[in-house]
Amino acid sequence: MKRIKLFLGSMLTLALATAASLTAFANDTGGNMNIAQELGTAFSGIQSDLLAVIAVVLPVGLAIFGTFIGLKKGISFVRSLINKAG
């Protein structure tokens, strides 16, 4: 029974993906569709969105990463001083 449910779930997912792709490739331009141009436009939009997210996230991530590295090295330095003194 578990195998049947898994198979039916997979088939449903496949059917939905196929149906979604049919509407995604619908053409309202009267048959004059340039796939390369459409893909280029889509990917340039994705690229600009991705670069905008990176521009926001990267400085914060680097600051957090630098803080953790600094704390780790600082604790290591203090421990080495304590071990030398003791």
C-alpha positions as CSV (number, residue, x, y, z in Angstrom):
1,M,0.0,0.0,0.0
2,K,2.9,2.4,0.8
3,R,4.5,1.7,-2.6
4,I,1.2,2.5,-4.3
5,K,0.8,5.8,-2.5
6,L,4.4,6.7,-3.3
7,F,3.8,5.9,-7.0
8,L,0.6,7.8,-7.2
9,G,2.2,10.8,-5.5
10,S,5.0,10.8,-8.0
11,M,2.6,10.5,-10.9
12,L,0.5,13.4,-9.6
13,T,3.6,15.6,-9.3
14,L,4.7,14.7,-12.8
15,A,1.3,15.4,-14.2
16,L,1.1,18.8,-12.5
17,A,4.6,19.7,-13.7
18,T,3.6,18.7,-17.3
19,A,0.4,20.8,-17.1
20,A,2.3,23.8,-15.7
21,S,4.9,23.6,-18.5
22,L,2.1,23.6,-21.2
23,T,0.7,26.9,-20.0
24,A,4.2,28.3,-19.5
25,F,5.0,27.8,-23.2
26,A,1.7,29.3,-24.4
27,N,2.3,31.7,-27.2
28,D,0.4,34.9,-27.8
29,T,2.6,36.3,-30.5
30,G,1.0,34.6,-33.4
31,G,3.6,31.9,-33.7
32,N,6.7,34.2,-33.8
33,M,8.4,33.1,-30.6
34,N,12.1,33.5,-30.1
35,I,13.0,31.1,-27.3
36,A,16.6,32.4,-27.0
37,Q,15.3,36.0,-26.5
38,E,12.7,34.9,-24.0
39,L,15.2,32.9,-22.0
40,G,17.7,35.8,-22.1
41,T,15.0,38.1,-20.7
42,A,14.1,35.7,-18.0
43,F,17.7,35.0,-16.9
44,S,18.6,38.7,-16.9
45,G,15.7,39.3,-14.5
46,I,16.8,36.4,-12.3
47,Q,20.4,37.8,-12.4
48,S,19.4,41.3,-11.3
49,D,17.2,39.9,-8.5
50,L,20.0,37.6,-7.3
51,L,22.6,40.3,-7.4
52,A,20.3,42.6,-5.4
53,V,19.8,39.9,-2.7
54,I,23.6,39.2,-2.6
55,A,24.2,43.0,-2.2
56,V,22.0,43.0,0.9
57,V,23.1,39.6,2.4
58,L,26.8,39.6,1.8
59,P,27.9,42.5,4.1
60,V,25.8,41.1,6.9
61,G,27.1,37.6,6.4
62,L,30.7,38.8,6.3
63,A,30.3,40.8,9.5
64,I,28.8,37.8,11.3
65,F,31.5,35.5,10.0
66,G,34.3,38.0,10.9
67,T,32.8,38.3,14.4
68,F,32.9,34.5,15.0
69,I,36.4,34.2,13.6
70,G,37.5,37.1,15.8
71,L,36.0,35.6,18.9
72,K,37.5,32.2,18.2
73,K,41.0,33.7,17.7
74,G,40.6,36.0,20.7
75,I,39.6,33.1,23.0
76,S,42.5,31.1,21.7
77,F,44.9,33.9,22.3
78,V,43.7,34.5,25.9
79,R,43.9,30.7,26.6
80,S,47.4,30.6,25.4
81,L,48.4,33.5,27.7
82,I,46.7,31.8,30.6
83,N,48.5,28.5,29.9
84,K,51.9,30.4,29.7
85,A,51.3,32.2,33.0
86,G,50.2,29.0,34.8
